[in-house]
């Protein structure tokens, strides 16, 4: 009978210890957290340094993450947001929900200045194709539109790649963007809510090309020993996506949030990103990039609208896209 009070006491101690473990809630996009994504390794690595419990909350793609932040406002349970990009940061800052953060030195191919967000990786948008099925890929949006090739893209209202495509066309063609979309409309097989659905359909043979990244073929080469996928190099240049993380001003764990953001650009975390998120790290790891990345196309022209310009252009660009697809 004496064991019962002892067991109860130990349970109380364990429960108290668990309750004292600080929790850091990270709001992010769906593909960040699976076992094949960067989330688990980053969680394990940071927890080993912080004595805390990292808990991820998923909210679809990057644009859906922002929508959730806007909906929940200061009442959100999130401490950190991971996965917005520079096409969304102006809108995010305008909410007043983000606190200033330390921005590390990076090796981005474009200038980055934003006191509220820290970049953690980046990549070039591109159309990916199968070399065994397509001998001569298009070299521009004009060539793509003039062809009978079928493409799958993502919805710019819910997906950061989808929005990135609109900004790519806008940065390359300006006032001519509406005509480009009108010409591309009959090439589009379908529009998916996010990247995962679109890429999966492409792999199942439902299109000739899919909107993705120049780094996507590295996944197939490194993880699957498959060199059949490639990214089409476009003469207009390629739009850069810079993924960022930010701290919510309402967080009750400000020090932990700052430490997590710092960890994201540490060598340990940056080494994980190329072979889990399949993007370029914001800070090149000491060991360099994995073998296979040297085979990727290297765009000669980097396109990126400043955050404020991207926000100003967003509504009009979406309207142009919707008009073209509804005809």
C-alpha beads as a LAMMPS data file, in Angstrom:
LAMMPS data file: protein, C-alpha beads

327 atoms
326 bonds

1 atom types
1 bond types

-500.0 500.0 xlo xhi
-500.0 500.0 ylo yhi
-500.0 500.0 zlo zhi

Masses

1 110.0

Atoms # bond

1 1 1 0.000 0.000 0.000
2 1 1 2.941 2.339 0.642
3 1 1 3.776 2.262 -3.083
4 1 1 0.584 4.127 -3.979
5 1 1 1.514 7.458 -2.335
6 1 1 5.042 7.122 -3.734
7 1 1 3.762 6.573 -7.272
8 1 1 1.360 9.479 -6.920
9 1 1 4.182 11.706 -5.728
10 1 1 6.417 10.775 -8.632
11 1 1 3.559 11.440 -11.051
12 1 1 3.017 14.868 -9.516
13 1 1 6.722 15.705 -9.852
14 1 1 6.799 14.523 -13.477
15 1 1 3.659 16.494 -14.296
16 1 1 5.099 19.630 -12.695
17 1 1 8.355 19.243 -14.615
18 1 1 6.437 18.828 -17.862
19 1 1 4.346 21.886 -17.116
20 1 1 7.482 23.926 -16.534
21 1 1 8.927 23.071 -19.940
22 1 1 8.413 26.183 -22.081
23 1 1 6.560 25.648 -25.340
24 1 1 7.427 27.454 -28.563
25 1 1 4.590 27.355 -31.089
26 1 1 5.707 27.688 -34.704
27 1 1 3.108 28.414 -37.389
28 1 1 4.302 27.165 -40.761
29 1 1 3.289 25.615 -44.080
30 1 1 2.364 21.974 -44.539
31 1 1 5.475 20.745 -46.341
32 1 1 7.793 22.075 -43.622
33 1 1 6.747 19.577 -40.966
34 1 1 6.580 16.014 -42.462
35 1 1 9.337 13.534 -41.690
36 1 1 10.887 14.273 -45.088
37 1 1 10.762 18.057 -44.522
38 1 1 13.163 20.259 -42.536
39 1 1 10.858 20.677 -39.537
40 1 1 11.669 17.502 -37.566
41 1 1 15.460 17.917 -37.757
42 1 1 15.239 21.617 -36.885
43 1 1 12.900 20.835 -33.992
44 1 1 15.254 18.166 -32.632
45 1 1 18.334 20.335 -33.021
46 1 1 16.803 23.404 -31.387
47 1 1 15.214 21.470 -28.532
48 1 1 18.667 20.089 -27.699
49 1 1 19.838 23.663 -27.097
50 1 1 16.785 25.310 -25.547
51 1 1 15.296 22.921 -22.988
52 1 1 11.929 23.668 -24.563
53 1 1 9.206 21.945 -26.531
54 1 1 8.769 23.052 -30.157
55 1 1 5.253 22.519 -31.454
56 1 1 4.410 23.074 -35.118
57 1 1 1.016 24.282 -36.311
58 1 1 0.358 23.822 -40.037
59 1 1 -1.765 26.175 -42.129
60 1 1 -1.568 25.056 -45.752
61 1 1 0.817 26.954 -48.032
62 1 1 2.607 30.226 -47.293
63 1 1 -0.220 32.540 -48.308
64 1 1 -2.589 30.529 -46.105
65 1 1 -0.164 31.040 -43.208
66 1 1 -0.511 34.807 -43.571
67 1 1 -4.282 34.509 -43.831
68 1 1 -4.355 32.611 -40.546
69 1 1 -2.203 35.225 -38.833
70 1 1 -4.527 37.949 -40.090
71 1 1 -7.584 36.006 -38.890
72 1 1 -6.279 35.190 -35.414
73 1 1 -4.624 38.554 -34.820
74 1 1 -3.046 39.219 -31.422
75 1 1 -4.978 36.268 -29.958
76 1 1 -2.900 33.766 -31.910
77 1 1 -1.090 31.062 -29.947
78 1 1 1.837 31.223 -32.380
79 1 1 5.157 32.625 -31.237
80 1 1 6.998 32.348 -34.555
81 1 1 5.870 32.249 -38.179
82 1 1 8.001 30.353 -40.702
83 1 1 7.416 30.348 -44.451
84 1 1 6.226 33.730 -45.641
85 1 1 8.157 35.264 -48.517
86 1 1 8.930 38.770 -49.736
87 1 1 5.734 38.886 -51.800
88 1 1 3.826 38.713 -48.502
89 1 1 6.035 40.491 -45.967
90 1 1 4.641 43.970 -46.611
91 1 1 1.107 42.718 -45.941
92 1 1 2.352 40.861 -42.877
93 1 1 4.113 43.938 -41.495
94 1 1 1.009 46.050 -42.129
95 1 1 -0.908 43.929 -39.603
96 1 1 1.251 45.320 -36.813
97 1 1 1.451 41.793 -35.384
98 1 1 5.173 41.233 -35.953
99 1 1 8.042 42.393 -33.770
100 1 1 11.499 43.457 -35.018
101 1 1 14.067 40.672 -35.251
102 1 1 17.808 40.373 -35.782
103 1 1 18.500 39.904 -39.501
104 1 1 21.642 37.828 -40.159
105 1 1 24.167 38.345 -42.926
106 1 1 23.178 36.132 -45.864
107 1 1 24.328 35.128 -49.332
108 1 1 21.069 35.920 -51.130
109 1 1 21.348 36.818 -54.849
110 1 1 19.214 39.926 -54.273
111 1 1 19.249 42.712 -51.647
112 1 1 17.179 42.066 -48.524
113 1 1 16.141 44.670 -45.983
114 1 1 13.295 44.064 -43.544
115 1 1 13.525 44.640 -39.812
116 1 1 10.605 42.295 -39.094
117 1 1 11.748 39.168 -40.902
118 1 1 14.843 36.974 -41.102
119 1 1 15.518 35.048 -44.340
120 1 1 16.304 31.361 -43.907
121 1 1 16.334 29.992 -47.478
122 1 1 15.733 30.983 -51.076
123 1 1 15.225 29.615 -54.562
124 1 1 14.350 30.439 -58.164
125 1 1 10.881 29.659 -59.499
126 1 1 10.971 27.551 -62.651
127 1 1 8.946 25.134 -64.730
128 1 1 10.138 21.574 -64.180
129 1 1 9.827 18.895 -66.865
130 1 1 10.775 15.282 -67.549
131 1 1 13.691 15.011 -69.975
132 1 1 12.518 11.605 -71.193
133 1 1 9.190 13.099 -72.322
134 1 1 10.174 16.579 -73.493
135 1 1 13.249 17.025 -75.665
136 1 1 13.081 20.777 -76.188
137 1 1 11.668 22.770 -73.279
138 1 1 10.383 26.310 -73.829
139 1 1 12.918 29.092 -73.305
140 1 1 10.452 31.827 -72.388
141 1 1 6.858 32.520 -71.427
142 1 1 6.243 33.508 -75.046
143 1 1 7.470 30.133 -76.320
144 1 1 5.464 28.316 -73.665
145 1 1 2.275 30.182 -74.567
146 1 1 2.793 29.509 -78.276
147 1 1 3.205 25.772 -77.680
148 1 1 0.634 23.058 -76.985
149 1 1 2.449 22.076 -73.786
150 1 1 0.310 21.590 -70.699
151 1 1 1.254 23.080 -67.340
152 1 1 0.028 22.867 -63.757
153 1 1 0.337 25.936 -61.541
154 1 1 -0.706 26.916 -58.014
155 1 1 -3.350 29.353 -56.833
156 1 1 -1.759 32.739 -55.977
157 1 1 -4.404 33.350 -53.316
158 1 1 -3.285 30.386 -51.217
159 1 1 0.174 29.456 -52.474
160 1 1 3.472 31.346 -52.400
161 1 1 4.712 29.662 -55.621
162 1 1 1.421 30.618 -57.276
163 1 1 1.830 34.222 -56.205
164 1 1 5.501 34.075 -57.158
165 1 1 4.539 33.107 -60.711
166 1 1 2.310 36.178 -60.975
167 1 1 5.141 38.386 -59.711
168 1 1 7.542 36.676 -62.132
169 1 1 5.329 37.551 -65.095
170 1 1 4.751 41.060 -63.750
171 1 1 8.479 41.694 -63.156
172 1 1 9.362 40.416 -66.627
173 1 1 6.536 42.000 -68.655
174 1 1 5.091 44.865 -66.627
175 1 1 2.007 46.238 -68.369
176 1 1 2.180 43.345 -70.820
177 1 1 1.504 40.783 -68.086
178 1 1 -2.233 40.595 -68.825
179 1 1 -1.546 39.588 -72.424
180 1 1 0.941 36.931 -71.298
181 1 1 -1.755 35.396 -69.083
182 1 1 -4.304 35.548 -71.886
183 1 1 -1.862 33.668 -74.101
184 1 1 -0.999 31.119 -71.373
185 1 1 -4.571 30.345 -70.336
186 1 1 -5.075 27.425 -72.707
187 1 1 -1.823 25.800 -71.548
188 1 1 -3.035 25.487 -67.961
189 1 1 -4.424 22.046 -67.094
190 1 1 -5.438 22.951 -63.565
191 1 1 -4.682 25.263 -60.654
192 1 1 -4.017 23.611 -57.283
193 1 1 -4.246 25.103 -53.779
194 1 1 -0.581 24.399 -53.048
195 1 1 2.729 23.120 -54.366
196 1 1 2.454 19.518 -53.157
197 1 1 -0.742 18.808 -55.087
198 1 1 0.622 20.350 -58.274
199 1 1 3.944 18.517 -58.163
200 1 1 2.260 15.224 -57.371
201 1 1 -0.018 15.565 -60.400
202 1 1 2.985 16.340 -62.608
203 1 1 4.786 13.228 -61.378
204 1 1 1.689 11.210 -62.233
205 1 1 1.962 12.427 -65.828
206 1 1 -0.927 14.886 -65.825
207 1 1 1.083 17.741 -67.387
208 1 1 4.224 18.412 -69.385
209 1 1 5.583 20.971 -66.920
210 1 1 4.805 22.144 -63.393
211 1 1 5.579 25.360 -61.590
212 1 1 8.262 24.588 -59.025
213 1 1 11.898 25.559 -58.454
214 1 1 15.255 25.226 -60.207
215 1 1 16.286 23.136 -57.183
216 1 1 13.507 20.551 -57.548
217 1 1 15.583 18.300 -59.853
218 1 1 18.165 18.037 -57.045
219 1 1 15.628 16.099 -54.980
220 1 1 15.173 13.498 -57.687
221 1 1 18.914 13.269 -58.307
222 1 1 20.018 13.051 -54.665
223 1 1 17.101 11.280 -52.992
224 1 1 16.043 9.009 -55.846
225 1 1 19.171 8.759 -58.051
226 1 1 16.944 9.988 -60.889
227 1 1 18.379 12.486 -63.360
228 1 1 15.325 12.671 -65.621
229 1 1 13.925 15.928 -64.190
230 1 1 15.169 19.378 -65.176
231 1 1 14.143 23.021 -64.914
232 1 1 13.557 25.045 -68.075
233 1 1 15.828 28.107 -68.287
234 1 1 13.844 31.192 -69.313
235 1 1 15.373 34.090 -71.237
236 1 1 13.385 36.626 -69.190
237 1 1 15.235 35.546 -66.057
238 1 1 13.817 33.782 -63.013
239 1 1 11.967 35.222 -60.054
240 1 1 13.581 34.736 -56.651
241 1 1 11.669 33.496 -53.651
242 1 1 13.177 34.451 -50.301
243 1 1 11.529 32.549 -47.461
244 1 1 11.503 34.296 -44.109
245 1 1 10.624 33.767 -40.469
246 1 1 9.204 36.312 -38.060
247 1 1 8.323 36.745 -34.379
248 1 1 4.793 37.590 -33.272
249 1 1 4.648 40.654 -31.039
250 1 1 2.103 38.841 -28.850
251 1 1 4.434 35.952 -28.002
252 1 1 4.856 35.060 -24.342
253 1 1 8.221 33.458 -25.211
254 1 1 10.156 36.343 -26.823
255 1 1 13.607 35.061 -25.847
256 1 1 12.856 31.563 -27.135
257 1 1 11.458 33.018 -30.343
258 1 1 14.641 35.031 -30.896
259 1 1 16.766 31.955 -30.170
260 1 1 14.754 29.875 -32.653
261 1 1 15.176 32.478 -35.391
262 1 1 18.910 32.564 -34.715
263 1 1 19.045 28.767 -34.869
264 1 1 17.353 28.788 -38.289
265 1 1 20.433 30.452 -39.775
266 1 1 22.944 28.384 -37.792
267 1 1 25.183 25.968 -39.667
268 1 1 23.253 23.023 -38.232
269 1 1 19.876 24.191 -39.563
270 1 1 21.198 25.597 -42.841
271 1 1 22.883 22.265 -43.604
272 1 1 19.506 20.533 -43.319
273 1 1 17.547 22.804 -45.670
274 1 1 19.092 21.893 -49.067
275 1 1 18.215 18.196 -48.697
276 1 1 14.840 18.563 -46.945
277 1 1 13.288 21.809 -48.170
278 1 1 15.233 21.520 -51.436
279 1 1 16.068 25.215 -51.494
280 1 1 19.313 27.173 -51.271
281 1 1 20.289 28.024 -47.681
282 1 1 20.355 31.705 -46.788
283 1 1 23.825 31.166 -45.319
284 1 1 26.025 28.655 -47.140
285 1 1 27.015 25.873 -44.691
286 1 1 30.676 25.380 -43.870
287 1 1 30.634 22.098 -45.802
288 1 1 29.125 23.799 -48.867
289 1 1 26.139 22.614 -50.875
290 1 1 25.412 18.897 -51.357
291 1 1 26.788 17.120 -54.405
292 1 1 24.220 17.392 -57.165
293 1 1 23.413 21.070 -56.691
294 1 1 26.166 21.923 -59.166
295 1 1 24.084 20.285 -61.908
296 1 1 21.203 22.767 -61.562
297 1 1 20.576 25.567 -64.029
298 1 1 22.007 28.909 -62.925
299 1 1 19.778 31.795 -64.070
300 1 1 21.766 34.703 -65.458
301 1 1 19.113 37.204 -64.396
302 1 1 17.444 37.365 -60.972
303 1 1 14.034 39.034 -60.805
304 1 1 12.453 40.276 -57.580
305 1 1 9.991 43.058 -56.888
306 1 1 10.703 44.912 -53.624
307 1 1 8.234 43.915 -50.905
308 1 1 6.253 47.158 -51.101
309 1 1 5.996 46.974 -54.901
310 1 1 4.946 43.318 -54.742
311 1 1 2.184 44.183 -52.285
312 1 1 1.034 47.089 -54.455
313 1 1 0.963 44.863 -57.546
314 1 1 -0.623 41.804 -55.908
315 1 1 -4.344 42.573 -56.218
316 1 1 -4.037 43.766 -59.814
317 1 1 -1.907 40.792 -60.814
318 1 1 -4.422 38.358 -59.326
319 1 1 -7.231 40.146 -61.158
320 1 1 -5.338 39.876 -64.476
321 1 1 -4.780 36.166 -63.861
322 1 1 -8.430 35.526 -62.942
323 1 1 -9.679 37.414 -65.995
324 1 1 -7.458 35.416 -68.337
325 1 1 -8.466 32.059 -66.854
326 1 1 -12.186 32.849 -66.853
327 1 1 -12.392 33.494 -70.591

Bonds

1 1 1 2
2 1 2 3
3 1 3 4
4 1 4 5
5 1 5 6
6 1 6 7
7 1 7 8
8 1 8 9
9 1 9 10
10 1 10 11
11 1 11 12
12 1 12 13
13 1 13 14
14 1 14 15
15 1 15 16
16 1 16 17
17 1 17 18
18 1 18 19
19 1 19 20
20 1 20 21
21 1 21 22
22 1 22 23
23 1 23 24
24 1 24 25
25 1 25 26
26 1 26 27
27 1 27 28
28 1 28 29
29 1 29 30
30 1 30 31
31 1 31 32
32 1 32 33
33 1 33 34
34 1 34 35
35 1 35 36
36 1 36 37
37 1 37 38
38 1 38 39
39 1 39 40
40 1 40 41
41 1 41 42
42 1 42 43
43 1 43 44
44 1 44 45
45 1 45 46
46 1 46 47
47 1 47 48
48 1 48 49
49 1 49 50
50 1 50 51
51 1 51 52
52 1 52 53
53 1 53 54
54 1 54 55
55 1 55 56
56 1 56 57
57 1 57 58
58 1 58 59
59 1 59 60
60 1 60 61
61 1 61 62
62 1 62 63
63 1 63 64
64 1 64 65
65 1 65 66
66 1 66 67
67 1 67 68
68 1 68 69
69 1 69 70
70 1 70 71
71 1 71 72
72 1 72 73
73 1 73 74
74 1 74 75
75 1 75 76
76 1 76 77
77 1 77 78
78 1 78 79
79 1 79 80
80 1 80 81
81 1 81 82
82 1 82 83
83 1 83 84
84 1 84 85
85 1 85 86
86 1 86 87
87 1 87 88
88 1 88 89
89 1 89 90
90 1 90 91
91 1 91 92
92 1 92 93
93 1 93 94
94 1 94 95
95 1 95 96
96 1 96 97
97 1 97 98
98 1 98 99
99 1 99 100
100 1 100 101
101 1 101 102
102 1 102 103
103 1 103 104
104 1 104 105
105 1 105 106
106 1 106 107
107 1 107 108
108 1 108 109
109 1 109 110
110 1 110 111
111 1 111 112
112 1 112 113
113 1 113 114
114 1 114 115
115 1 115 116
116 1 116 117
117 1 117 118
118 1 118 119
119 1 119 120
120 1 120 121
121 1 121 122
122 1 122 123
123 1 123 124
124 1 124 125
125 1 125 126
126 1 126 127
127 1 127 128
128 1 128 129
129 1 129 130
130 1 130 131
131 1 131 132
132 1 132 133
133 1 133 134
134 1 134 135
135 1 135 136
136 1 136 137
137 1 137 138
138 1 138 139
139 1 139 140
140 1 140 141
141 1 141 142
142 1 142 143
143 1 143 144
144 1 144 145
145 1 145 146
146 1 146 147
147 1 147 148
148 1 148 149
149 1 149 150
150 1 150 151
151 1 151 152
152 1 152 153
153 1 153 154
154 1 154 155
155 1 155 156
156 1 156 157
157 1 157 158
158 1 158 159
159 1 159 160
160 1 160 161
161 1 161 162
162 1 162 163
163 1 163 164
164 1 164 165
165 1 165 166
166 1 166 167
167 1 167 168
168 1 168 169
169 1 169 170
170 1 170 171
171 1 171 172
172 1 172 173
173 1 173 174
174 1 174 175
175 1 175 176
176 1 176 177
177 1 177 178
178 1 178 179
179 1 179 180
180 1 180 181
181 1 181 182
182 1 182 183
183 1 183 184
184 1 184 185
185 1 185 186
186 1 186 187
187 1 187 188
188 1 188 189
189 1 189 190
190 1 190 191
191 1 191 192
192 1 192 193
193 1 193 194
194 1 194 195
195 1 195 196
196 1 196 197
197 1 197 198
198 1 198 199
199 1 199 200
200 1 200 201
201 1 201 202
202 1 202 203
203 1 203 204
204 1 204 205
205 1 205 206
206 1 206 207
207 1 207 208
208 1 208 209
209 1 209 210
210 1 210 211
211 1 211 212
212 1 212 213
213 1 213 214
214 1 214 215
215 1 215 216
216 1 216 217
217 1 217 218
218 1 218 219
219 1 219 220
220 1 220 221
221 1 221 222
222 1 222 223
223 1 223 224
224 1 224 225
225 1 225 226
226 1 226 227
227 1 227 228
228 1 228 229
229 1 229 230
230 1 230 231
231 1 231 232
232 1 232 233
233 1 233 234
234 1 234 235
235 1 235 236
236 1 236 237
237 1 237 238
238 1 238 239
239 1 239 240
240 1 240 241
241 1 241 242
242 1 242 243
243 1 243 244
244 1 244 245
245 1 245 246
246 1 246 247
247 1 247 248
248 1 248 249
249 1 249 250
250 1 250 251
251 1 251 252
252 1 252 253
253 1 253 254
254 1 254 255
255 1 255 256
256 1 256 257
257 1 257 258
258 1 258 259
259 1 259 260
260 1 260 261
261 1 261 262
262 1 262 263
263 1 263 264
264 1 264 265
265 1 265 266
266 1 266 267
267 1 267 268
268 1 268 269
269 1 269 270
270 1 270 271
271 1 271 272
272 1 272 273
273 1 273 274
274 1 274 275
275 1 275 276
276 1 276 277
277 1 277 278
278 1 278 279
279 1 279 280
280 1 280 281
281 1 281 282
282 1 282 283
283 1 283 284
284 1 284 285
285 1 285 286
286 1 286 287
287 1 287 288
288 1 288 289
289 1 289 290
290 1 290 291
291 1 291 292
292 1 292 293
293 1 293 294
294 1 294 295
295 1 295 296
296 1 296 297
297 1 297 298
298 1 298 299
299 1 299 300
300 1 300 301
301 1 301 302
302 1 302 303
303 1 303 304
304 1 304 305
305 1 305 306
306 1 306 307
307 1 307 308
308 1 308 309
309 1 309 310
310 1 310 311
311 1 311 312
312 1 312 313
313 1 313 314
314 1 314 315
315 1 315 316
316 1 316 317
317 1 317 318
318 1 318 319
319 1 319 320
320 1 320 321
321 1 321 322
322 1 322 323
323 1 323 324
324 1 324 325
325 1 325 326
326 1 326 327
